[in-house]
């Protein structure tokens, strides 16, 4: 009996050791709400998706194989506990992402980003979610709110001016850097100036103490000056004249001045743009003149001049706008280069035999439509399409309606104010092999075939 008790005690002790060692083979259970490791988090099914047995992560299957010594009851209990923990964590994250997204209209929370170990993997903008709620966040990642793809309404840009000037019986000023002396309004510093109103004896005079940029916005201005240019840029690094949208403007002069010889005259580079209209009437000499460059980028113009309609000591560049010029001598003249790259240009030259519709040391054509008539024209040095000229050995009469035609289609019409001996057409629609024609007061001068870059046809 004594030996039996000893053997029983030893057996019980050995059994206890065996049971204790079996428990250490399994990983300890994670407490409820404990954050999963990165590897486990990657395998957690997306929220609102119920995985089938086939979709269970490989990690879970591997662990199941390692726990073969574990009884079914213990294995089932631990699996159930882990699933409940994952569901609670996912539900909590879904609630947080929904609060952060701020999206309306049913469900842009699917665009939340999945962050793994601090990396961001964003959903597609505007994508409609299908059960993929906010992404999991591990290793310190943050739930990202859904991207709002709605385009906000554009707010009109507010325009501010350094001064607002209104002509009338006496000019009125609101702002800075402007002085008034009779009908002359002087702009003395760089900035943007908005000008309106009418004056029979007025002048806009720009002279900055330092070379500064000045922008003048003409917004319904009718101004004439008998003592000099209506717009006189005496000193500025660069001056921009903008024709306000939808505005109608008119400038004129009448004095005899060979130095400051334009209705608009600038000692520096002059740039004109905008979508308004401007009528220029030159009783002195030129319409728009500059001792530097003239650049026209947009707007609608009618220029009447006793001498050249547009005149520059350096270069003339036209890249846009609808421009009609009636010159008493030359239509457009530059002692440097005339570059034509856009817009619609209609030019009538003067009466003297040596005067041109377009005169330049160098004429370049790269775009736009140009129709001109005068006694001569400078042939282009470079041209983007064949050059077409019509000569009138017997002369053409002022007031004749000239219609330019390409392949039977009318391209433009010009009515010269002076007698003429030549007419020219530039258009990127013209190619070698095309047929061109010109009609005078509705009478066709016949059709001619384009055979080369330079084409001149005599009209009897």
Secondary structure as UniProt FT lines:
FT   HELIX           2..23
FT   TURN            24..25
FT   TURN            32..33
FT   HELIX           38..42
FT   TURN            47..48
FT   HELIX           53..55
FT   HELIX           58..66
FT   TURN            67..69
FT   HELIX           72..101
FT   HELIX           108..111
FT   STRAND          114..116
FT   TURN            117..118
FT   STRAND          119..121
FT   TURN            125..126
FT   TURN            139..140
FT   STRAND          163..167
FT   STRAND          172..175
FT   STRAND          178..181
FT   TURN            182..183
FT   STRAND          184..187
FT   STRAND          191..199
FT   STRAND          203..207
FT   STRAND          213..225
FT   STRAND          231..235
FT   STRAND          238..243
FT   TURN            245..246
FT   STRAND          248..253
FT   STRAND          262..266
FT   STRAND          270..274
FT   STRAND          277..282
FT   STRAND          286..290
FT   STRAND          294..296
FT   STRAND          300..305
FT   STRAND          310..312
FT   STRAND          316..318
FT   STRAND          322..326
FT   STRAND          332..348
FT   TURN            353..354
FT   STRAND          358..374
FT   STRAND          382..383
FT   STRAND          387..396
FT   TURN            398..399
FT   STRAND          401..406
FT   TURN            407..408
FT   STRAND          409..415
FT   STRAND          420..427
FT   TURN            428..429
FT   TURN            432..433
FT   STRAND          435..440
FT   TURN            441..442
FT   STRAND          443..449
FT   STRAND          454..458
//
